[in-house]
Amino acid sequence: MAGAIFKQEVQAATGTAWEQWIATLGRTVDPIWSHEQIKNHLRERHGVTEAWSEWIAVMYEQLMGRVPVGTSKDAGVQIGVRRTFDVTKEQAWDFLLSPEGLSLWIGEVPSFQLQAGHEFTSKEGVTGKITVVVPYHKLRMTWQRPEWNTPSRLQLYCLSTKTGKTTIAIHQEMLEDVYMREIMRRHWDSMLNAYKTYTEAAR
């Protein structure tokens, strides 16, 4: 449900521990309330900001038995991000696995071998183990930030389009909670935006 990072940040933002929020909302929220009603209650009665009323409502609704978007029984909390670029899939693949490209999604690594079983640790603390390599098409691995207790599963694809462009598709599973899902969505968006800037500068 709620991971350690969410608990730390909700307390820092609101001054109230997540366990206390659960107790408070358990006394004041009607089980039939909609998402918007819970959000409004948090803003109006408890003075919570728009952004945090959204997150507290989403996380509390899971305790009410509601399943958030981006969650499945087998893959847990997951995120998918994709973007199409005017490059070949070989160019996209080679960039993602170059030192410059790796710095955008893993960090600085002394060694990154494209073979199943290879384990890596970046200077930034990201760790993982490669499980599947299909050159110029697919990379599958575990991927874990230093503050996480358990790893996620990550897949990166380079897919050719009919127009000669390439779609980079990223799928990440087994994330801690939906709050981390949003953090990782921003992470992958930032990576793809950086690659867009790189391709435009190279023209």
Stockholm file with secondary structure:
# STOCKHOLM 1.0

chainA/1-203         MAGAIFKQEVQAATGTAWEQWIATLGRTVDPIWSHEQIKNHLRERHGVTEAWSEWIAVMYEQLMGRVPVGTSKDAGVQIGVRRTFDVTKEQAWDFLLSPEGLSLWIGEVPSFQLQAGHEFTSKEGVTGKITVVVPYHKLRMTWQRPEWNTPSRLQLYCLSTKTGKTTIAIHQEMLEDVYMREIMRRHWDSMLNAYKTYTEAAR
#=GR chainA/1-203 SS CCCHHHHHHHHHHHSSCHHHHHHHHHHHCCTTCCHHHHHHHHHHHHCCCHHHHHHHHHHHHHHTTCCCTTEETTTEEEEEEEEEESSCHHHHHHHHTSHHHHHHHTCCCSCCCCSTTCEEECTTSCEEEEEEEETTTEEEEEEECTTCSSCEEEEEEEEECTTSCEEEEEEEEEESCHHHHHHHHHHHHHHHHHHHHHHHHTC
#=GC SS_cons         CCCHHHHHHHHHHHSSCHHHHHHHHHHHCCTTCCHHHHHHHHHHHHCCCHHHHHHHHHHHHHHTTCCCTTEETTTEEEEEEEEEESSCHHHHHHHHTSHHHHHHHTCCCSCCCCSTTCEEECTTSCEEEEEEEETTTEEEEEEECTTCSSCEEEEEEEEECTTSCEEEEEEEEEESCHHHHHHHHHHHHHHHHHHHHHHHHTC
//
